[in-house]
Amino acid sequence: MMSLWDTAGGQTVTVTTLDAGLDQAVSSRLREMGLENGLPVLCLRRGPFNGALVVAIADCVYSLEQKIASKIRVKPL
């Protein structure tokens, strides 16, 4: 299983799980953003020098730092 951080720009993936080690507040916020099991996420781009990962969920665009994106398990769509 790969993490959201491992996705390439332009790749669409499906969320499978959020790591149990995530802080409860962070986990809740991710779910509010739409990072739920089975929902597609489009990786738009990465910031330079391991900068934020920019993703599209439904009609919203978010940026996630590596520390969080690496704890979101996904599978290719």
C-alpha positions as CSV (number, residue, x, y, z in Angstrom):
1,M,0.0,0.0,0.0
2,M,1.3,3.5,-0.8
3,S,0.9,6.8,0.9
4,L,-0.6,9.9,-0.6
5,W,2.9,11.4,-0.4
6,D,4.1,8.7,-2.9
7,T,1.7,9.8,-5.6
8,A,2.9,11.5,-8.7
9,G,1.6,14.8,-10.1
10,G,-1.5,14.1,-12.3
11,Q,-2.2,10.8,-10.6
12,T,-5.6,10.0,-9.2
13,V,-5.8,7.7,-6.2
14,T,-8.4,6.4,-3.8
15,V,-8.1,6.8,0.0
16,T,-8.0,3.5,1.8
17,T,-7.2,4.4,5.4
18,L,-5.9,7.2,7.6
19,D,-3.0,6.1,9.9
20,A,-4.1,5.4,13.4
21,G,-1.1,7.4,14.7
22,L,-2.6,10.7,13.4
23,D,-3.6,13.2,16.0
24,Q,-7.4,13.0,16.5
25,A,-7.8,16.7,15.6
26,V,-5.8,16.2,12.4
27,S,-7.7,13.1,11.5
28,S,-11.0,14.8,12.0
29,R,-9.9,17.8,9.8
30,L,-8.8,15.4,7.0
31,R,-12.2,13.8,7.1
32,E,-13.9,17.2,6.9
33,M,-11.8,18.0,3.9
34,G,-13.1,14.8,2.2
35,L,-10.3,12.4,2.8
36,E,-12.7,9.5,3.4
37,N,-12.2,5.8,2.5
38,G,-13.1,5.2,-1.2
39,L,-13.1,8.8,-2.3
40,P,-10.8,9.9,-5.2
41,V,-8.0,12.4,-4.7
42,L,-6.1,14.0,-7.6
43,C,-2.5,14.9,-6.9
44,L,-1.9,18.2,-8.7
45,R,1.7,18.9,-7.9
46,R,4.5,19.0,-5.3
47,G,6.2,22.1,-4.0
48,P,9.9,22.3,-4.6
49,F,12.4,20.9,-2.0
50,N,9.9,18.5,-0.5
51,G,7.4,21.2,-0.1
52,A,3.6,20.7,0.3
53,L,1.7,18.2,-1.8
54,V,-1.2,20.0,-3.6
55,V,-4.3,17.8,-4.1
56,A,-7.8,18.2,-5.4
57,I,-10.7,16.6,-3.6
58,A,-14.1,17.1,-5.2
59,D,-14.0,20.8,-6.2
60,C,-11.6,22.0,-3.5
61,V,-7.8,22.3,-3.6
62,Y,-5.6,21.6,-0.5
63,S,-2.0,21.5,0.3
64,L,-0.6,18.8,2.7
65,E,2.8,18.6,4.3
66,Q,4.8,15.4,4.1
67,K,4.3,14.6,7.7
68,I,0.5,14.3,7.2
69,A,0.4,13.1,3.5
70,S,2.6,10.1,4.4
71,K,0.1,8.9,6.9
72,I,-2.8,8.7,4.4
73,R,-2.9,5.3,2.7
74,V,-4.1,5.2,-0.9
75,K,-4.4,2.9,-3.9
76,P,-4.2,3.8,-7.6
77,L,-7.6,4.5,-9.2
